[in-house]
């Protein structure tokens, strides 16, 4: 499955956030993946539909975890 990872700025605070898009699993799997990513990064975050947002700049950590889980990762 192809997913896109992008670093953006939080529009409210201006702090960096890491956004993962393109996850096409059911909501339970997405929630489980989000919990795993947030735990590995030591950061907060949330799930909005099929998009996972992790607070902070964690491109490499998220990429490594997703590739290990068998995702086809594309950085933007």
N, CA, C, O and CB atoms as a CASP TS submission, in Angstrom:
PFRMAT TS
TARGET T0000
AUTHOR 0000-0000-0000
METHOD Language model
MODEL 1
PARENT N/A
ATOM      1  N   UNK     1       0.835  -1.173   0.000  1.00  0.00           N
ATOM      2  CA  UNK     1       0.000   0.000   0.000  1.00  0.00           C
ATOM      3  C   UNK     1       0.885   1.244   0.000  1.00  0.00           C
ATOM      4  O   UNK     1       1.859   1.329   0.748  1.00  0.00           O
ATOM      5  CB  UNK     1      -0.953  -0.006   1.210  1.00  0.00           C
ATOM      6  N   UNK     2       0.538   2.181  -0.831  1.00  0.00           N
ATOM      7  CA  UNK     2       1.344   3.390  -0.966  1.00  0.00           C
ATOM      8  C   UNK     2       0.820   4.473  -0.025  1.00  0.00           C
ATOM      9  O   UNK     2      -0.361   4.817  -0.062  1.00  0.00           O
ATOM     10  CB  UNK     2       1.335   3.892  -2.428  1.00  0.00           C
ATOM     11  N   UNK     3       1.698   5.005   0.812  1.00  0.00           N
ATOM     12  CA  UNK     3       1.342   6.091   1.720  1.00  0.00           C
ATOM     13  C   UNK     3       2.284   7.266   1.491  1.00  0.00           C
ATOM     14  O   UNK     3       3.416   7.092   1.039  1.00  0.00           O
ATOM     15  CB  UNK     3       1.397   5.620   3.201  1.00  0.00           C
ATOM     16  N   UNK     4       1.805   8.451   1.807  1.00  0.00           N
ATOM     17  CA  UNK     4       2.586   9.673   1.652  1.00  0.00           C
ATOM     18  C   UNK     4       2.841  10.286   3.016  1.00  0.00           C
ATOM     19  O   UNK     4       1.922  10.440   3.820  1.00  0.00           O
ATOM     20  CB  UNK     4       1.864  10.680   0.728  1.00  0.00           C
ATOM     21  N   UNK     5       4.104  10.638   3.275  1.00  0.00           N
ATOM     22  CA  UNK     5       4.480  11.301   4.524  1.00  0.00           C
ATOM     23  C   UNK     5       4.933  12.714   4.184  1.00  0.00           C
ATOM     24  O   UNK     5       5.740  12.919   3.278  1.00  0.00           O
ATOM     25  CB  UNK     5       5.608  10.510   5.282  1.00  0.00           C
ATOM     26  N   UNK     6       4.410  13.675   4.916  1.00  0.00           N
ATOM     27  CA  UNK     6       4.747  15.069   4.636  1.00  0.00           C
ATOM     28  C   UNK     6       4.869  15.829   5.952  1.00  0.00           C
ATOM     29  O   UNK     6       4.087  15.624   6.881  1.00  0.00           O
ATOM     30  CB  UNK     6       3.679  15.728   3.714  1.00  0.00           C
ATOM     31  N   UNK     7       5.855  16.703   6.013  1.00  0.00           N
ATOM     32  CA  UNK     7       5.983  17.577   7.178  1.00  0.00           C
ATOM     33  C   UNK     7       5.337  18.908   6.837  1.00  0.00           C
ATOM     34  O   UNK     7       5.599  19.496   5.787  1.00  0.00           O
ATOM     35  CB  UNK     7       7.483  17.766   7.596  1.00  0.00           C
ATOM     36  N   UNK     8       4.485  19.374   7.750  1.00  0.00           N
ATOM     37  CA  UNK     8       3.785  20.642   7.564  1.00  0.00           C
ATOM     38  C   UNK     8       3.898  21.467   8.828  1.00  0.00           C
ATOM     39  O   UNK     8       4.523  21.051   9.804  1.00  0.00           O
ATOM     40  CB  UNK     8       2.302  20.412   7.195  1.00  0.00           C
ATOM     41  N   UNK     9       3.299  22.618   8.800  1.00  0.00           N
ATOM     42  CA  UNK     9       3.217  23.477   9.984  1.00  0.00           C
ATOM     43  C   UNK     9       1.770  23.468  10.461  1.00  0.00           C
ATOM     44  O   UNK     9       0.839  23.550   9.660  1.00  0.00           O
ATOM     45  CB  UNK     9       3.708  24.943   9.674  1.00  0.00           C
ATOM     46  N   UNK    10       1.594  23.368  11.775  1.00  0.00           N
ATOM     47  CA  UNK    10       0.265  23.433  12.356  1.00  0.00           C
ATOM     48  C   UNK    10      -0.271  24.843  12.123  1.00  0.00           C
ATOM     49  O   UNK    10       0.373  25.817  12.514  1.00  0.00           O
ATOM     50  CB  UNK    10       0.287  23.071  13.883  1.00  0.00           C
ATOM     51  N   UNK    11      -1.440  24.969  11.491  1.00  0.00           N
ATOM     52  CA  UNK    11      -1.947  26.309  11.190  1.00  0.00           C
ATOM     53  C   UNK    11      -2.265  27.144  12.433  1.00  0.00           C
ATOM     54  O   UNK    11      -2.236  28.373  12.374  1.00  0.00           O
ATOM     55  CB  UNK    11      -3.181  26.196  10.346  1.00  0.00           C
ATOM     56  N   UNK    12      -2.564  26.492  13.548  1.00  0.00           N
ATOM     57  CA  UNK    12      -2.903  27.231  14.769  1.00  0.00           C
ATOM     58  C   UNK    12      -1.667  27.718  15.516  1.00  0.00           C
ATOM     59  O   UNK    12      -1.620  28.859  15.975  1.00  0.00           O
ATOM     60  CB  UNK    12      -3.739  26.361  15.687  1.00  0.00           C
ATOM     61  N   UNK    13      -0.656  26.836  15.638  1.00  0.00           N
ATOM     62  CA  UNK    13       0.499  27.164  16.474  1.00  0.00           C
ATOM     63  C   UNK    13       1.777  27.439  15.692  1.00  0.00           C
ATOM     64  O   UNK    13       2.693  28.079  16.209  1.00  0.00           O
ATOM     65  CB  UNK    13       0.748  26.052  17.430  1.00  0.00           C
ATOM     66  N   UNK    14       1.847  26.967  14.460  1.00  0.00           N
ATOM     67  CA  UNK    14       3.065  27.141  13.677  1.00  0.00           C
ATOM     68  C   UNK    14       4.117  26.082  13.950  1.00  0.00           C
ATOM     69  O   UNK    14       5.196  26.116  13.359  1.00  0.00           O
ATOM     70  CB  UNK    14       3.644  28.488  13.944  1.00  0.00           C
ATOM     71  N   UNK    15       3.820  25.141  14.838  1.00  0.00           N
ATOM     72  CA  UNK    15       4.761  24.062  15.147  1.00  0.00           C
ATOM     73  C   UNK    15       4.730  22.996  14.058  1.00  0.00           C
ATOM     74  O   UNK    15       3.718  22.850  13.373  1.00  0.00           O
ATOM     75  CB  UNK    15       4.434  23.434  16.515  1.00  0.00           C
ATOM     76  N   UNK    16       5.819  22.248  13.885  1.00  0.00           N
ATOM     77  CA  UNK    16       5.831  21.205  12.853  1.00  0.00           C
ATOM     78  C   UNK    16       4.944  20.018  13.227  1.00  0.00           C
ATOM     79  O   UNK    16       4.825  19.651  14.396  1.00  0.00           O
ATOM     80  CB  UNK    16       7.258  20.724  12.612  1.00  0.00           C
ATOM     81  N   UNK    17       4.325  19.429  12.204  1.00  0.00           N
ATOM     82  CA  UNK    17       3.556  18.199  12.356  1.00  0.00           C
ATOM     83  C   UNK    17       3.924  17.264  11.215  1.00  0.00           C
ATOM     84  O   UNK    17       4.290  17.720  10.132  1.00  0.00           O
ATOM     85  CB  UNK    17       2.021  18.484  12.376  1.00  0.00           C
ATOM     86  N   UNK    18       3.831  15.958  11.449  1.00  0.00           N
ATOM     87  CA  UNK    18       4.094  14.955  10.427  1.00  0.00           C
ATOM     88  C   UNK    18       2.758  14.341  10.039  1.00  0.00           C
ATOM     89  O   UNK    18       2.037  13.823  10.892  1.00  0.00           O
ATOM     90  CB  UNK    18       5.105  13.862  10.931  1.00  0.00           C
ATOM     91  N   UNK    19       2.423  14.400   8.737  1.00  0.00           N
ATOM     92  CA  UNK    19       1.127  13.949   8.248  1.00  0.00           C
ATOM     93  C   UNK    19       1.327  12.727   7.361  1.00  0.00           C
ATOM     94  O   UNK    19       2.132  12.754   6.430  1.00  0.00           O
ATOM     95  CB  UNK    19       0.398  15.080   7.476  1.00  0.00           C
ATOM     96  N   UNK    20       0.581  11.641   7.654  1.00  0.00           N
ATOM     97  CA  UNK    20       0.637  10.409   6.874  1.00  0.00           C
ATOM     98  C   UNK    20      -0.712  10.244   6.189  1.00  0.00           C
ATOM     99  O   UNK    20      -1.743  10.161   6.857  1.00  0.00           O
ATOM    100  CB  UNK    20       0.982   9.164   7.773  1.00  0.00           C
ATOM    101  N   UNK    21      -0.709  10.194   4.853  1.00  0.00           N
ATOM    102  CA  UNK    21      -1.944  10.077   4.073  1.00  0.00           C
ATOM    103  C   UNK    21      -1.908   8.830   3.200  1.00  0.00           C
ATOM    104  O   UNK    21      -0.843   8.309   2.869  1.00  0.00           O
ATOM    105  CB  UNK    21      -2.157  11.329   3.202  1.00  0.00           C
ATOM    106  N   UNK    22      -3.109   8.362   2.832  1.00  0.00           N
ATOM    107  CA  UNK    22      -3.204   7.254   1.881  1.00  0.00           C
ATOM    108  C   UNK    22      -3.348   5.887   2.520  1.00  0.00           C
ATOM    109  O   UNK    22      -3.174   4.876   1.839  1.00  0.00           O
ATOM    110  CB  UNK    22      -2.010   7.249   1.014  1.00  0.00           C
ATOM    111  N   UNK    23      -3.658   5.822   3.802  1.00  0.00           N
ATOM    112  CA  UNK    23      -3.839   4.535   4.469  1.00  0.00           C
ATOM    113  C   UNK    23      -5.255   4.056   4.158  1.00  0.00           C
ATOM    114  O   UNK    23      -6.224   4.744   4.481  1.00  0.00           O
ATOM    115  CB  UNK    23      -3.596   4.645   6.028  1.00  0.00           C
ATOM    116  N   UNK    24      -5.382   2.894   3.540  1.00  0.00           N
ATOM    117  CA  UNK    24      -6.692   2.431   3.094  1.00  0.00           C
ATOM    118  C   UNK    24      -7.211   1.251   3.902  1.00  0.00           C
ATOM    119  O   UNK    24      -7.965   0.432   3.377  1.00  0.00           O
ATOM    120  CB  UNK    24      -6.630   2.053   1.644  1.00  0.00           C
ATOM    121  N   UNK    25      -6.827   1.152   5.155  1.00  0.00           N
ATOM    122  CA  UNK    25      -7.330   0.090   6.031  1.00  0.00           C
ATOM    123  C   UNK    25      -8.617   0.547   6.710  1.00  0.00           C
ATOM    124  O   UNK    25      -9.064   1.679   6.530  1.00  0.00           O
ATOM    125  CB  UNK    25      -6.268  -0.303   7.092  1.00  0.00           C
ATOM    126  N   UNK    26      -9.199  -0.356   7.491  1.00  0.00           N
ATOM    127  CA  UNK    26     -10.387   0.021   8.251  1.00  0.00           C
ATOM    128  C   UNK    26      -9.979   0.884   9.451  1.00  0.00           C
ATOM    129  O   UNK    26      -8.803   0.917   9.814  1.00  0.00           O
ATOM    130  CB  UNK    26     -11.165  -1.243   8.721  1.00  0.00           C
ATOM    131  N   UNK    27     -10.932   1.575  10.063  1.00  0.00           N
ATOM    132  CA  UNK    27     -10.601   2.517  11.147  1.00  0.00           C
ATOM    133  C   UNK    27      -9.856   1.899  12.332  1.00  0.00           C
ATOM    134  O   UNK    27      -9.023   2.567  12.945  1.00  0.00           O
ATOM    135  CB  UNK    27     -11.856   3.145  11.650  1.00  0.00           C
ATOM    136  N   UNK    28     -10.137   0.648  12.662  1.00  0.00           N
ATOM    137  CA  UNK    28      -9.464   0.019  13.797  1.00  0.00           C
ATOM    138  C   UNK    28      -7.971  -0.144  13.525  1.00  0.00           C
ATOM    139  O   UNK    28      -7.149   0.080  14.414  1.00  0.00           O
ATOM    140  CB  UNK    28     -10.095  -1.344  14.106  1.00  0.00           C
ATOM    141  N   UNK    29      -7.622  -0.528  12.311  1.00  0.00           N
ATOM    142  CA  UNK    29      -6.211  -0.717  11.941  1.00  0.00           C
ATOM    143  C   UNK    29      -5.503   0.642  11.911  1.00  0.00           C
ATOM    144  O   UNK    29      -4.354   0.753  12.339  1.00  0.00           O
ATOM    145  CB  UNK    29      -6.089  -1.431  10.551  1.00  0.00           C
ATOM    146  N   UNK    30      -6.179   1.662  11.411  1.00  0.00           N
ATOM    147  CA  UNK    30      -5.593   3.005  11.360  1.00  0.00           C
ATOM    148  C   UNK    30      -5.345   3.530  12.776  1.00  0.00           C
ATOM    149  O   UNK    30      -4.300   4.124  13.041  1.00  0.00           O
ATOM    150  CB  UNK    30      -6.518   3.975  10.580  1.00  0.00           C
ATOM    151  N   UNK    31      -6.300   3.314  13.685  1.00  0.00           N
ATOM    152  CA  UNK    31      -6.117   3.742  15.076  1.00  0.00           C
ATOM    153  C   UNK    31      -4.935   3.023  15.725  1.00  0.00           C
ATOM    154  O   UNK    31      -4.152   3.635  16.452  1.00  0.00           O
ATOM    155  CB  UNK    31      -7.397   3.483  15.887  1.00  0.00           C
ATOM    156  N   UNK    32      -4.810   1.726  15.459  1.00  0.00           N
ATOM    157  CA  UNK    32      -3.713   0.937  16.019  1.00  0.00           C
ATOM    158  C   UNK    32      -2.364   1.436  15.483  1.00  0.00           C
ATOM    159  O   UNK    32      -1.395   1.553  16.234  1.00  0.00           O
ATOM    160  CB  UNK    32      -3.903  -0.564  15.687  1.00  0.00           C
ATOM    161  N   UNK    33      -2.313   1.731  14.167  1.00  0.00           N
ATOM    162  CA  UNK    33      -1.094   2.250  13.549  1.00  0.00           C
ATOM    163  C   UNK    33      -0.741   3.621  14.128  1.00  0.00           C
ATOM    164  O   UNK    33       0.427   3.896  14.402  1.00  0.00           O
ATOM    165  CB  UNK    33      -1.261   2.342  12.019  1.00  0.00           C
ATOM    166  N   UNK    34      -1.734   4.469  14.313  1.00  0.00           N
ATOM    167  CA  UNK    34      -1.499   5.805  14.874  1.00  0.00           C
ATOM    168  C   UNK    34      -0.931   5.696  16.281  1.00  0.00           C
ATOM    169  O   UNK    34      -0.007   6.429  16.636  1.00  0.00           O
ATOM    170  CB  UNK    34      -2.803   6.631  14.890  1.00  0.00           C
ATOM    171  N   UNK    35      -1.469   4.799  17.073  1.00  0.00           N
ATOM    172  CA  UNK    35      -0.970   4.610  18.442  1.00  0.00           C
ATOM    173  C   UNK    35       0.483   4.152  18.418  1.00  0.00           C
ATOM    174  O   UNK    35       1.298   4.612  19.218  1.00  0.00           O
ATOM    175  CB  UNK    35      -1.841   3.584  19.206  1.00  0.00           C
ATOM    176  N   UNK    36       0.805   3.246  17.501  1.00  0.00           N
ATOM    177  CA  UNK    36       2.174   2.740  17.366  1.00  0.00           C
ATOM    178  C   UNK    36       3.134   3.865  16.975  1.00  0.00           C
ATOM    179  O   UNK    36       4.220   3.985  17.541  1.00  0.00           O
ATOM    180  CB  UNK    36       2.228   1.609  16.320  1.00  0.00           C
ATOM    181  N   UNK    37       2.729   4.685  16.009  1.00  0.00           N
ATOM    182  CA  UNK    37       3.582   5.783  15.539  1.00  0.00           C
ATOM    183  C   UNK    37       3.781   6.832  16.630  1.00  0.00           C
ATOM    184  O   UNK    37       4.899   7.299  16.845  1.00  0.00           O
ATOM    185  CB  UNK    37       2.974   6.437  14.289  1.00  0.00           C
ATOM    186  N   UNK    38       2.712   7.200  17.311  1.00  0.00           N
ATOM    187  CA  UNK    38       2.810   8.207  18.368  1.00  0.00           C
ATOM    188  C   UNK    38       3.696   7.718  19.507  1.00  0.00           C
ATOM    189  O   UNK    38       4.476   8.487  20.068  1.00  0.00           O
ATOM    190  CB  UNK    38       1.417   8.562  18.899  1.00  0.00           C
ATOM    191  N   UNK    39       3.575   6.453  19.842  1.00  0.00           N
ATOM    192  CA  UNK    39       4.384   5.877  20.911  1.00  0.00           C
ATOM    193  C   UNK    39       5.864   5.863  20.532  1.00  0.00           C
ATOM    194  O   UNK    39       6.720   6.209  21.346  1.00  0.00           O
ATOM    195  CB  UNK    39       3.908   4.457  21.231  1.00  0.00           C
ATOM    196  N   UNK    40       6.159   5.464  19.301  1.00  0.00           N
ATOM    197  CA  UNK    40       7.546   5.402  18.835  1.00  0.00           C
ATOM    198  C   UNK    40       8.182   6.790  18.780  1.00  0.00           C
ATOM    199  O   UNK    40       9.379   6.940  19.027  1.00  0.00           O
ATOM    200  CB  UNK    40       7.611   4.744  17.455  1.00  0.00           C
ATOM    201  N   UNK    41       7.385   7.794  18.459  1.00  0.00           N
ATOM    202  CA  UNK    41       7.905   9.160  18.350  1.00  0.00           C
ATOM    203  C   UNK    41       7.869   9.897  19.680  1.00  0.00           C
ATOM    204  O   UNK    41       8.483  10.956  19.813  1.00  0.00           O
ATOM    205  CB  UNK    41       7.113   9.939  17.317  1.00  0.00           C
ATOM    206  N   UNK    42       7.165   9.359  20.659  1.00  0.00           N
ATOM    207  CA  UNK    42       7.038  10.038  21.938  1.00  0.00           C
ATOM    208  C   UNK    42       6.287  11.344  21.804  1.00  0.00           C
ATOM    209  O   UNK    42       6.642  12.346  22.425  1.00  0.00           O
ATOM    210  CB  UNK    42       8.399  10.287  22.536  1.00  0.00           C
ATOM    211  N   UNK    43       5.232  11.325  20.977  1.00  0.00           N
ATOM    212  CA  UNK    43       4.501  12.554  20.691  1.00  0.00           C
ATOM    213  C   UNK    43       3.001  12.279  20.656  1.00  0.00           C
ATOM    214  O   UNK    43       2.561  11.130  20.622  1.00  0.00           O
ATOM    215  CB  UNK    43       4.969  13.167  19.356  1.00  0.00           C
ATOM    216  N   UNK    44       2.248  13.338  20.666  1.00  0.00           N
ATOM    217  CA  UNK    44       0.799  13.235  20.534  1.00  0.00           C
ATOM    218  C   UNK    44       0.426  13.230  19.067  1.00  0.00           C
ATOM    219  O   UNK    44       1.285  13.256  18.187  1.00  0.00           O
ATOM    220  CB  UNK    44       0.091  14.389  21.270  1.00  0.00           C
ATOM    221  N   UNK    45      -0.851  13.195  18.827  1.00  0.00           N
ATOM    222  CA  UNK    45      -1.337  13.214  17.459  1.00  0.00           C
ATOM    223  C   UNK    45      -2.788  12.807  17.422  1.00  0.00           C
ATOM    224  O   UNK    45      -3.425  12.637  18.462  1.00  0.00           O
ATOM    225  CB  UNK    45      -0.503  12.298  16.571  1.00  0.00           C
ATOM    226  N   UNK    46      -3.318  12.649  16.202  1.00  0.00           N
ATOM    227  CA  UNK    46      -4.719  12.274  16.056  1.00  0.00           C
ATOM    228  C   UNK    46      -4.956  11.645  14.691  1.00  0.00           C
ATOM    229  O   UNK    46      -4.121  11.731  13.790  1.00  0.00           O
ATOM    230  CB  UNK    46      -5.631  13.496  16.250  1.00  0.00           C
ATOM    231  N   UNK    47      -6.123  11.006  14.562  1.00  0.00           N
ATOM    232  CA  UNK    47      -6.545  10.393  13.307  1.00  0.00           C
ATOM    233  C   UNK    47      -7.738  11.185  12.799  1.00  0.00           C
ATOM    234  O   UNK    47      -8.672  11.463  13.551  1.00  0.00           O
ATOM    235  CB  UNK    47      -6.900   8.870  13.490  1.00  0.00           C
ATOM    236  N   UNK    48      -7.705  11.549  11.516  1.00  0.00           N
ATOM    237  CA  UNK    48      -8.824  12.243  10.884  1.00  0.00           C
ATOM    238  C   UNK    48      -9.161  11.491   9.603  1.00  0.00           C
ATOM    239  O   UNK    48      -8.548  11.727   8.562  1.00  0.00           O
ATOM    240  CB  UNK    48      -8.483  13.754  10.592  1.00  0.00           C
ATOM    241  N   UNK    49     -10.118  10.602   9.677  1.00  0.00           N
ATOM    242  CA  UNK    49     -10.471   9.786   8.518  1.00  0.00           C
ATOM    243  C   UNK    49      -9.362   8.800   8.203  1.00  0.00           C
ATOM    244  O   UNK    49      -9.073   7.914   9.007  1.00  0.00           O
ATOM    245  CB  UNK    49     -10.755  10.669   7.300  1.00  0.00           C
ATOM    246  N   UNK    50      -8.740   8.944   7.048  1.00  0.00           N
ATOM    247  CA  UNK    50      -7.649   8.061   6.645  1.00  0.00           C
ATOM    248  C   UNK    50      -6.301   8.775   6.696  1.00  0.00           C
ATOM    249  O   UNK    50      -5.350   8.379   6.023  1.00  0.00           O
ATOM    250  CB  UNK    50      -7.900   7.524   5.241  1.00  0.00           C
ATOM    251  N   UNK    51      -6.233   9.837   7.506  1.00  0.00           N
ATOM    252  CA  UNK    51      -5.018  10.618   7.690  1.00  0.00           C
ATOM    253  C   UNK    51      -4.590  10.554   9.149  1.00  0.00           C
ATOM    254  O   UNK    51      -5.399  10.748  10.056  1.00  0.00           O
ATOM    255  CB  UNK    51      -5.230  12.085   7.245  1.00  0.00           C
ATOM    256  N   UNK    52      -3.298  10.277   9.364  1.00  0.00           N
ATOM    257  CA  UNK    52      -2.742  10.256  10.716  1.00  0.00           C
ATOM    258  C   UNK    52      -1.805  11.448  10.856  1.00  0.00           C
ATOM    259  O   UNK    52      -0.955  11.677   9.995  1.00  0.00           O
ATOM    260  CB  UNK    52      -1.992   8.907  11.011  1.00  0.00           C
ATOM    261  N   UNK    53      -1.956  12.201  11.928  1.00  0.00           N
ATOM    262  CA  UNK    53      -1.099  13.344  12.204  1.00  0.00           C
ATOM    263  C   UNK    53      -0.350  13.099  13.502  1.00  0.00           C
ATOM    264  O   UNK    53      -0.954  12.779  14.526  1.00  0.00           O
ATOM    265  CB  UNK    53      -1.922  14.654  12.279  1.00  0.00           C
ATOM    266  N   UNK    54       0.978  13.251  13.457  1.00  0.00           N
ATOM    267  CA  UNK    54       1.825  13.112  14.637  1.00  0.00           C
ATOM    268  C   UNK    54       2.465  14.473  14.892  1.00  0.00           C
ATOM    269  O   UNK    54       3.019  15.081  13.977  1.00  0.00           O
ATOM    270  CB  UNK    54       2.918  11.983  14.444  1.00  0.00           C
ATOM    271  N   UNK    55       2.389  14.947  16.125  1.00  0.00           N
ATOM    272  CA  UNK    55       2.955  16.250  16.455  1.00  0.00           C
ATOM    273  C   UNK    55       4.475  16.179  16.443  1.00  0.00           C
ATOM    274  O   UNK    55       5.066  15.250  16.995  1.00  0.00           O
ATOM    275  CB  UNK    55       2.450  16.733  17.827  1.00  0.00           C
ATOM    276  N   UNK    56       5.095  17.154  15.818  1.00  0.00           N
ATOM    277  CA  UNK    56       6.549  17.221  15.763  1.00  0.00           C
ATOM    278  C   UNK    56       7.090  16.791  14.408  1.00  0.00           C
ATOM    279  O   UNK    56       6.343  16.350  13.535  1.00  0.00           O
ATOM    280  CB  UNK    56       7.149  16.361  16.850  1.00  0.00           C
ATOM    281  N   UNK    57       8.379  16.926  14.253  1.00  0.00           N
ATOM    282  CA  UNK    57       9.064  16.576  13.008  1.00  0.00           C
ATOM    283  C   UNK    57       9.656  15.172  13.154  1.00  0.00           C
ATOM    284  O   UNK    57      10.719  15.002  13.751  1.00  0.00           O
ATOM    285  CB  UNK    57      10.181  17.623  12.662  1.00  0.00           C
ATOM    286  N   UNK    58       8.966  14.171  12.610  1.00  0.00           N
ATOM    287  CA  UNK    58       9.367  12.776  12.785  1.00  0.00           C
ATOM    288  C   UNK    58       9.376  12.011  11.460  1.00  0.00           C
ATOM    289  O   UNK    58       8.990  10.843  11.427  1.00  0.00           O
ATOM    290  CB  UNK    58       8.435  12.086  13.772  1.00  0.00           C
ATOM    291  N   UNK    59       9.803  12.640  10.381  1.00  0.00           N
ATOM    292  CA  UNK    59       9.772  12.000   9.066  1.00  0.00           C
ATOM    293  C   UNK    59      10.528  10.673   9.035  1.00  0.00           C
ATOM    294  O   UNK    59       9.979   9.661   8.601  1.00  0.00           O
ATOM    295  CB  UNK    59      10.351  12.934   8.030  1.00  0.00           C
ATOM    296  N   UNK    60      11.758  10.669   9.483  1.00  0.00           N
ATOM    297  CA  UNK    60      12.596   9.468   9.392  1.00  0.00           C
ATOM    298  C   UNK    60      12.073   8.335  10.276  1.00  0.00           C
ATOM    299  O   UNK    60      12.069   7.176   9.862  1.00  0.00           O
ATOM    300  CB  UNK    60      14.034   9.802   9.782  1.00  0.00           C
ATOM    301  N   UNK    61      11.636   8.665  11.480  1.00  0.00           N
ATOM    302  CA  UNK    61      11.117   7.642  12.392  1.00  0.00           C
ATOM    303  C   UNK    61       9.857   7.007  11.814  1.00  0.00           C
ATOM    304  O   UNK    61       9.728   5.783  11.801  1.00  0.00           O
ATOM    305  CB  UNK    61      10.822   8.248  13.780  1.00  0.00           C
ATOM    306  N   UNK    62       8.926   7.835  11.336  1.00  0.00           N
ATOM    307  CA  UNK    62       7.680   7.331  10.763  1.00  0.00           C
ATOM    308  C   UNK    62       7.964   6.520   9.506  1.00  0.00           C
ATOM    309  O   UNK    62       7.371   5.460   9.301  1.00  0.00           O
ATOM    310  CB  UNK    62       6.719   8.491  10.445  1.00  0.00           C
ATOM    311  N   UNK    63       8.869   7.013   8.665  1.00  0.00           N
ATOM    312  CA  UNK    63       9.219   6.290   7.440  1.00  0.00           C
ATOM    313  C   UNK    63       9.775   4.906   7.768  1.00  0.00           C
ATOM    314  O   UNK    63       9.390   3.918   7.142  1.00  0.00           O
ATOM    315  CB  UNK    63      10.244   7.091   6.616  1.00  0.00           C
ATOM    316  N   UNK    64      10.665   4.832   8.731  1.00  0.00           N
ATOM    317  CA  UNK    64      11.284   3.564   9.114  1.00  0.00           C
ATOM    318  C   UNK    64      10.243   2.559   9.612  1.00  0.00           C
ATOM    319  O   UNK    64      10.282   1.386   9.241  1.00  0.00           O
ATOM    320  CB  UNK    64      12.342   3.798  10.193  1.00  0.00           C
ATOM    321  N   UNK    65       9.324   3.018  10.443  1.00  0.00           N
ATOM    322  CA  UNK    65       8.295   2.131  10.994  1.00  0.00           C
ATOM    323  C   UNK    65       7.348   1.644   9.893  1.00  0.00           C
ATOM    324  O   UNK    65       7.011   0.462   9.839  1.00  0.00           O
ATOM    325  CB  UNK    65       7.497   2.854  12.100  1.00  0.00           C
ATOM    326  N   UNK    66       6.925   2.553   9.023  1.00  0.00           N
ATOM    327  CA  UNK    66       5.994   2.166   7.963  1.00  0.00           C
ATOM    328  C   UNK    66       6.639   1.207   6.970  1.00  0.00           C
ATOM    329  O   UNK    66       5.993   0.263   6.515  1.00  0.00           O
ATOM    330  CB  UNK    66       5.486   3.403   7.232  1.00  0.00           C
ATOM    331  N   UNK    67       7.899   1.435   6.630  1.00  0.00           N
ATOM    332  CA  UNK    67       8.592   0.535   5.707  1.00  0.00           C
ATOM    333  C   UNK    67       8.765  -0.850   6.333  1.00  0.00           C
ATOM    334  O   UNK    67       8.659  -1.864   5.644  1.00  0.00           O
ATOM    335  CB  UNK    67       9.966   1.118   5.314  1.00  0.00           C
ATOM    336  N   UNK    68       9.028  -0.886   7.625  1.00  0.00           N
ATOM    337  CA  UNK    68       9.162  -2.160   8.336  1.00  0.00           C
ATOM    338  C   UNK    68       7.839  -2.932   8.330  1.00  0.00           C
ATOM    339  O   UNK    68       7.831  -4.162   8.295  1.00  0.00           O
ATOM    340  CB  UNK    68       9.629  -1.918   9.786  1.00  0.00           C
ATOM    341  N   UNK    69       6.710  -2.190   8.365  1.00  0.00           N
ATOM    342  CA  UNK    69       5.388  -2.811   8.345  1.00  0.00           C
ATOM    343  C   UNK    69       4.908  -3.151   6.933  1.00  0.00           C
ATOM    344  O   UNK    69       3.802  -3.666   6.769  1.00  0.00           O
ATOM    345  CB  UNK    69       4.390  -1.900   9.009  1.00  0.00           C
ATOM    346  N   UNK    70       5.725  -2.869   5.911  1.00  0.00           N
ATOM    347  CA  UNK    70       5.407  -3.275   4.556  1.00  0.00           C
ATOM    348  C   UNK    70       4.707  -2.229   3.711  1.00  0.00           C
ATOM    349  O   UNK    70       4.165  -2.560   2.656  1.00  0.00           O
ATOM    350  CB  UNK    70       4.578  -4.469   4.602  1.00  0.00           C
ATOM    351  N   UNK    71       4.701  -0.991   4.135  1.00  0.00           N
ATOM    352  CA  UNK    71       4.091   0.076   3.342  1.00  0.00           C
ATOM    353  C   UNK    71       5.084   0.598   2.313  1.00  0.00           C
ATOM    354  O   UNK    71       6.293   0.591   2.544  1.00  0.00           O
ATOM    355  CB  UNK    71       3.606   1.225   4.251  1.00  0.00           C
ATOM    356  N   UNK    72       4.567   1.048   1.184  1.00  0.00           N
ATOM    357  CA  UNK    72       5.372   1.710   0.160  1.00  0.00           C
ATOM    358  C   UNK    72       5.322   3.209   0.473  1.00  0.00           C
ATOM    359  O   UNK    72       4.294   3.853   0.268  1.00  0.00           O
ATOM    360  CB  UNK    72       4.842   1.392  -1.313  1.00  0.00           C
ATOM    361  N   UNK    73       6.424   3.755   0.965  1.00  0.00           N
ATOM    362  CA  UNK    73       6.450   5.125   1.493  1.00  0.00           C
ATOM    363  C   UNK    73       6.967   6.099   0.453  1.00  0.00           C
ATOM    364  O   UNK    73       7.962   5.841  -0.224  1.00  0.00           O
ATOM    365  CB  UNK    73       7.314   5.201   2.753  1.00  0.00           C
ATOM    366  N   UNK    74       6.268   7.235   0.337  1.00  0.00           N
ATOM    367  CA  UNK    74       6.709   8.324  -0.524  1.00  0.00           C
ATOM    368  C   UNK    74       6.795   9.582   0.313  1.00  0.00           C
ATOM    369  O   UNK    74       5.808   9.997   0.920  1.00  0.00           O
ATOM    370  CB  UNK    74       5.749   8.521  -1.735  1.00  0.00           C
ATOM    371  N   UNK    75       7.970  10.193   0.351  1.00  0.00           N
ATOM    372  CA  UNK    75       8.154  11.449   1.100  1.00  0.00           C
ATOM    373  C   UNK    75       7.834  12.630   0.209  1.00  0.00           C
ATOM    374  O   UNK    75       8.161  12.637  -0.978  1.00  0.00           O
ATOM    375  CB  UNK    75       9.599  11.568   1.647  1.00  0.00           C
ATOM    376  N   UNK    76       7.194  13.628   0.792  1.00  0.00           N
ATOM    377  CA  UNK    76       6.915  14.850   0.042  1.00  0.00           C
ATOM    378  C   UNK    76       7.585  16.018   0.697  1.00  0.00           C
ATOM    379  O   UNK    76       7.471  17.145   0.215  1.00  0.00           O
ATOM    380  CB  UNK    76       5.419  15.099  -0.071  1.00  0.00           C
TER
END
